[in-house]
Amino acid sequence: MKKKKTSKKSSGQSKPITILIGTRKGAFILRSDASGRTWKLSDPIFLGHIVHHLVKDPRSKTLLMACKTGHLGPTVFRSVNGGKTWKEASAPPSFPKAPEGEKGRTVDHVFWLTPGHASQPEVWFAGTSPQSIFRSDDDGVTWKGVAGFNHHPMLDQWTGGEKDGTPDGPKLHSILIDPRDAAHMYIGCSSGGVFETTDGGKSWKPLNQGCTADFIPTENPEYGHDPHCVAMHPLFPDVLYQQNHCGIYRMNREDGRWERIGKNMPEKTGDIGFPIVLHPRDPNIAWVFPMDGTDVWPRTSPSGKPAVFKTSNGGQSWKRLDKGFPKKHAWMTVLRQAMTADDNPRTGLYLGTTHGEIWAGTDEGRSWKCIARHLPEIYSVEVAK
């Protein structure tokens, strides 16, 4: 069955691409023609608002936007007509009001959005800062906390509470749903690590064996890690990858242990970065965008020379792909949600930089072309599927 799926998805003609862009100053939509050579950028959506994530539901026409506005604070906006009009969620993700005299938790921003399982057509999940997960059962109109995680007795120990050192606040991200089982999910916490549930969020357990955490005095800690981005292969969901604060890892879920495949990256480049993207049909192909994580963590391209690195063998070796990128003095990076792939027969890659540029590598990243410039700092890039 898996081979038939692979064959079906890899045949046919390439189709026009729609890229959804979240930035520090609003959202944008970038559309290509069928050839992929011509791109048209929309006017800004909610100009001036912080947009952490803009996602299309592959099960419907719904677009959801994780947004932080000046006077409204953190919220979610919803569009059912391709982004022409938007309506705010009537009950955005928020914590219950604390009893009088007690300090409650407050959502600083909604950071991550994930459509639910195919069998649950109006379900969405959202990850927030501080680290908590919320669920909508009405296509993003109202949201409720997932109590099994948000009120877990180990939550503060797992995540370090609200003071984990992340520059703009701790985040729950990388909400991954097993396509075979709606009750089986993974999440990433940017301090805490990877966590797994097999009962729809009622109970959770850490999944961090094998990961290095060199900023923690405890050797091989069960939790307290810092995954930057976790990815699950859509056709082979027991294959997981992550770009971590301490390297690049892969896991076969049956083994239950992460292997640091980033050790095979060139030593001068290292294996520190934010995003990791998987090939839609081949579980052994992945791409990363390394950054300088030395000393004070400049968070720029190593030596100012940006490049994507690709593995075709599950991380045993990596190839530098920099054709078309600036050769020097390009001091930017790519954030965890700002790199993605389409599902065309010849897979295209798209990334957004902290300099406000969108780059496309429509030949599986062998060569790169800047297709949009002068945008605000880019927080997220998603292909509308």
C-alpha positions in Angstrom: 0.0 0.0 0.0 2.8 2.4 0.9 4.5 1.8 -2.5 1.2 2.5 -4.3 0.8 5.8 -2.4 4.3 6.8 -3.2 3.8 6.0 -6.9 0.6 7.9 -7.1 1.9 11.0 -5.4 5.0 11.2 -7.4 3.3 11.1 -10.8 1.5 13.8 -12.7 2.2 17.5 -13.4 3.4 20.1 -11.1 0.6 22.5 -9.9 0.6 26.1 -8.9 1.9 26.8 -5.4 0.3 29.1 -2.8 2.7 30.1 0.1 1.3 31.4 3.3 3.8 33.7 5.1 3.7 34.9 8.7 5.9 37.9 9.7 6.6 40.2 12.5 4.5 42.8 10.9 1.6 40.9 9.3 0.8 38.1 6.9 1.2 37.7 3.1 0.2 35.2 0.5 2.5 34.4 -2.4 1.1 32.6 -5.5 2.9 31.1 -8.5 1.7 30.2 -12.0 1.7 26.6 -13.1 5.3 26.8 -14.3 6.5 28.2 -10.9 8.5 30.9 -12.7 6.2 33.8 -11.9 5.1 34.8 -8.4 2.6 37.3 -7.2 2.6 38.7 -3.7 -0.6 39.8 -1.9 -1.1 43.0 0.0 -0.3 42.7 3.7 -2.9 41.1 5.9 -3.2 42.6 9.4 -0.3 44.9 8.8 1.6 45.6 12.0 0.3 42.5 13.8 2.7 39.7 14.8 1.8 36.6 12.9 3.5 33.5 14.2 1.7 30.9 12.0 -0.6 30.9 9.0 -2.0 27.5 8.0 -4.5 26.1 5.6 -6.5 23.1 6.5 -5.9 20.4 3.9 -9.3 18.9 4.7 -11.2 22.1 3.8 -10.9 25.7 2.7 -10.3 27.1 6.2 -7.2 29.2 7.0 -6.2 29.9 10.6 -3.8 32.6 11.7 -2.0 32.7 15.1 -1.8 36.4 15.7 -0.8 38.8 18.4 -2.3 42.2 18.1 -1.6 45.4 19.9 -4.9 46.0 21.6 -6.4 42.5 21.4 -3.4 40.5 22.6 -3.0 36.9 21.5 -5.7 35.4 19.3 -6.6 33.3 16.3 -8.2 34.6 13.1 -10.1 32.5 10.7 -10.9 32.8 7.0 -13.1 30.5 4.8 -12.6 32.3 1.5 -8.9 32.1 0.8 -7.9 35.0 3.0 -10.3 37.6 1.5 -12.0 38.2 4.8 -11.2 37.2 8.4 -13.1 36.8 11.7 -11.5 36.5 15.1 -12.2 33.3 17.1 -15.0 33.9 19.6 -13.0 32.1 22.3 -9.3 32.1 21.5 -6.8 30.0 23.5 -6.7 31.2 27.1 -6.3 29.8 30.6 -9.1 29.6 33.1 -9.3 32.6 35.4 -7.4 32.1 38.6 -9.2 32.2 42.0 -9.1 35.5 43.7 -5.8 36.1 45.4 -3.9 33.6 43.3 -1.6 34.2 40.3 -3.0 32.6 37.1 -1.3 31.8 33.8 -1.7 34.1 30.8 -1.2 33.2 27.2 1.4 35.5 25.8 1.1 34.4 22.2 -0.4 31.6 20.1 2.6 30.1 18.4 1.7 26.9 16.4 -1.3 25.6 14.6 -2.0 22.1 13.4 -5.1 20.7 11.7 -6.5 17.6 13.4 -6.7 14.0 12.1 -8.5 13.3 8.9 -11.3 11.6 10.8 -12.0 14.7 12.9 -12.7 17.3 10.2 -13.3 20.4 12.4 -10.5 19.7 15.0 -7.5 21.9 15.3 -4.7 22.1 17.8 -2.7 25.2 18.9 0.5 25.5 20.9 1.2 28.6 23.0 3.7 30.5 25.0 4.0 29.6 27.9 4.0 25.9 26.9 0.4 24.6 26.7 -1.7 22.9 24.1 -5.3 23.9 23.1 -7.9 22.2 21.0 -10.8 23.4 18.8 -13.7 21.2 17.9 -15.5 23.7 15.7 -13.0 24.6 13.0 -11.1 27.3 15.1 -14.1 29.3 16.4 -13.6 28.3 20.1 -10.7 26.8 21.9 -10.2 24.8 25.2 -7.1 23.7 26.9 -5.9 20.1 26.8 -6.1 19.5 30.5 -4.0 16.3 30.4 -0.9 18.4 29.5 -1.8 21.9 30.7 -2.6 20.7 34.2 -0.2 17.8 34.4 1.4 17.7 37.9 4.9 17.5 36.2 4.3 20.4 33.8 6.6 23.0 35.6 9.3 20.4 36.1 9.1 19.2 32.5 9.2 22.7 31.0 11.0 24.8 33.6 7.8 26.9 34.1 7.6 30.3 32.3 11.3 31.2 32.8 13.1 28.9 30.4 15.4 31.4 28.8 13.9 31.5 25.4 14.4 35.1 24.2 10.7 35.8 23.4 9.2 33.2 25.7 8.9 29.4 26.0 6.9 27.7 23.2 4.9 24.6 22.6 5.3 23.7 18.9 5.6 20.8 16.4 2.2 19.3 17.2 2.2 16.1 15.2 -0.7 13.7 14.8 -0.2 10.1 13.7 -2.3 9.6 10.5 -3.1 6.1 11.6 -4.4 7.0 15.0 -6.0 10.3 16.0 -5.2 9.6 19.7 -1.5 9.3 19.1 0.3 12.7 19.1 3.7 14.2 19.6 4.6 17.8 20.8 7.8 19.7 21.2 8.5 22.2 24.0 11.3 24.7 23.8 12.3 23.9 27.1 11.2 20.5 28.1 11.7 18.3 25.1 9.5 15.9 23.0 6.4 14.5 24.6 4.0 11.8 23.4 0.3 10.8 24.1 -1.5 7.7 22.9 -4.9 8.5 24.5 -5.8 11.8 22.8 -4.0 14.0 25.3 -5.2 12.5 28.6 -1.8 11.4 29.6 1.7 12.3 28.4 5.3 11.0 28.7 8.7 12.4 27.7 10.4 11.0 24.6 13.9 12.3 24.8 16.2 9.3 25.2 19.4 9.8 23.2 19.2 13.6 23.0 22.1 15.6 24.3 21.3 18.5 26.7 24.7 20.1 27.3 23.1 23.1 29.1 21.8 20.9 31.9 24.1 19.6 34.6 22.3 16.2 34.8 23.6 13.6 32.4 21.0 12.1 30.0 18.1 14.0 31.6 14.6 12.6 30.9 13.2 16.1 30.2 14.5 19.7 30.0 15.6 19.4 26.4 15.2 22.1 23.7 13.8 20.7 20.4 13.6 23.5 17.9 11.5 21.6 15.4 10.2 18.1 15.3 8.9 16.4 12.1 7.1 13.1 11.4 7.1 11.5 8.0 3.5 11.6 6.5 3.7 8.1 4.8 6.0 6.5 7.4 4.9 8.0 10.7 7.2 5.9 12.8 10.1 7.9 11.3 10.7 11.1 13.3 13.3 13.8 12.9 14.2 16.8 15.0 16.4 19.9 14.8 17.4 20.4 18.4 19.3 23.1 20.3 22.0 20.4 20.6 22.0 18.9 17.1 20.1 17.0 14.4 18.4 13.7 15.4 16.4 10.9 13.9 14.2 8.2 15.6 12.6 5.0 14.5 9.7 5.0 17.0 10.0 1.2 17.6 13.5 1.8 18.9 12.4 4.7 21.1 15.7 6.4 21.1 17.0 9.5 19.2 20.2 9.1 17.1 22.3 12.2 16.5 22.7 12.2 12.8 24.0 15.8 12.8 27.4 14.5 13.8 27.8 13.7 10.1 27.5 17.3 9.1 30.7 19.2 8.2 32.5 20.2 11.3 32.9 23.9 10.4 29.2 24.1 9.8 27.9 22.2 12.7 24.4 20.8 13.2 22.7 23.7 15.0 19.7 25.4 13.4 15.9 25.8 13.7 14.0 24.1 10.8 14.0 20.6 9.5 11.9 19.5 6.5 11.1 16.0 5.2 10.6 14.8 1.7 6.9 14.0 1.2 7.6 10.5 -0.2 11.0 9.4 0.9 11.6 9.0 4.7 15.4 9.0 4.2 15.5 12.5 2.7 15.6 15.6 4.9 16.8 19.2 4.6 18.1 21.6 7.3 19.3 25.2 7.3 22.2 25.5 9.7 23.0 28.6 11.7 25.9 29.8 13.8 25.3 28.4 17.3 28.8 29.1 18.7 29.8 31.3 21.6 26.9 33.9 22.1 24.7 32.2 19.4 24.8 34.9 16.7 21.9 33.0 15.0 23.2 33.9 11.5 24.3 31.8 8.6 27.7 30.3 9.5 30.4 32.7 8.2 27.6 34.7 6.5 27.4 32.0 3.8 23.8 30.6 3.7 23.2 27.1 2.6 20.7 24.3 2.9 22.0 20.8 3.7 20.4 17.6 2.4 20.6 14.0 3.5 19.4 11.3 1.2 20.3 8.4 3.5 18.7 9.2 6.8 21.5 11.3 8.0 24.5 9.1 7.3 25.9 11.9 5.0 24.9 15.5 4.1 25.3 17.6 0.9 25.6 21.4 0.9 23.2 23.1 -1.5 24.0 26.7 -1.9 23.6 27.5 -5.7 21.9 30.8 -6.0 22.4 32.0 -2.4 24.8 34.9 -1.7 28.4 33.8 -1.4 29.2 36.0 1.5 27.9 38.7 3.9 24.4 37.2 4.2 23.9 37.4 8.0 20.4 35.9 8.3 18.9 32.7 9.4 15.6 30.7 9.0 13.3 30.2 12.0 11.7 26.9 12.9 8.4 27.4 11.1 9.9 29.2 8.1 10.9 26.3 5.8 8.6 23.9 4.1 8.2 21.6 1.0 5.4 21.1 -1.6 4.2 17.7 -2.8 4.9 18.2 -6.5 6.5 15.3 -8.4 9.8 17.2 -8.2 9.6 18.5 -4.7 10.0 22.2 -4.2 11.4 23.8 -1.1 10.6 27.2 0.3 12.2 29.2 3.1 11.8 32.6 4.6 14.7 34.5 6.2 15.0 36.9 9.1 15.9 39.5 6.4 12.4 39.3 4.9 13.2 37.2 1.8 11.4 34.2 0.4 13.7 31.7 -1.4 12.5 28.8 -3.6 14.4 25.6 -4.5 11.9 24.0 -6.8 14.4 21.2 -7.9 14.6 19.7 -4.4 16.9 22.5 -3.3 19.7 21.9 -5.8 19.4 25.6 -6.8 17.8 28.6 -5.2 16.0 31.7 -6.3 14.7 34.7 -4.3 11.0 35.1 -5.2 10.1 37.8 -2.7 12.1 40.6 -1.0 11.7 43.4 1.5 9.2 41.7 3.7 9.3 42.1 7.5 11.2 39.4 9.5 9.6 36.1 8.5 8.3 33.8 11.2 6.5 31.1 9.2 6.3 29.7 5.7 3.7 27.1 4.8 2.5 25.6 1.5 -1.3 25.7 1.2 -2.3 22.1 0.4 
